[in-house]
Amino acid sequence: MEIIRSSYIISSPSFDMCPKPDRPEYAFIGRSNVGKSSLINMLCKKKEVAKTSINPGKTQLINHFEVTGSDKNEWYLVDLPGYGFAKVAQSQRKSWKKMIADYIQKRENLVYLFALVDSRHEPQKLDLDFMNQLGEWQIPFAIVFTKADKSTQKEAAKNVSSFLLKLKETWEEAPPHFVTSAVKHLGAKHILQFIAEQNEVFAQHKKGMV
């Protein structure tokens, strides 16, 4: 599956102001400056779907994009604010945290959350804590290791392996994971195929409820 059309719809300050939950939804989140916007642009094969910035904290709202795949399925792609370091006031950071938590726990059509991790670094406590929180909330998620082109293949593989081993200290089984590079267009095919498969599950579940 490939994305044949993508368009920005709306930026919402809270989950209850998001578009009608009438189709499957996939959200992308990671610590500030992890390469989230570049990844989204790679998936959509466009340069400016999501706004990229060298300054952490650029995304401040829940950003919805309407997507149509080559399999004719329509779904929402969501760009969420990053967690962790951002040059904003403590009160603003607290507000973002509540907005993100509410969205993740209450958005009824959220099929999968893609949690981004920078493959250049060894396991970071902030990322591990966030994923353990997702586990407590029972949120289905996959890990996307970004910026695989920024270090050697051996170094990236070592960091990915270390992260998954660390995660298994609190998890019986590691969630699905993907290694990506927006520069080399690595990983897009596998992520989109995964989404296509989840869309089928969503459709079957919805059909069974009718």
Summary of the structure (lengths in Angstrom):
residues: 210
radius of gyration: 16.3
end to end distance: 26.6
largest distance: 50.4
contacts: 650
relative contact order: 0.18
helix: 39%
strand: 25%
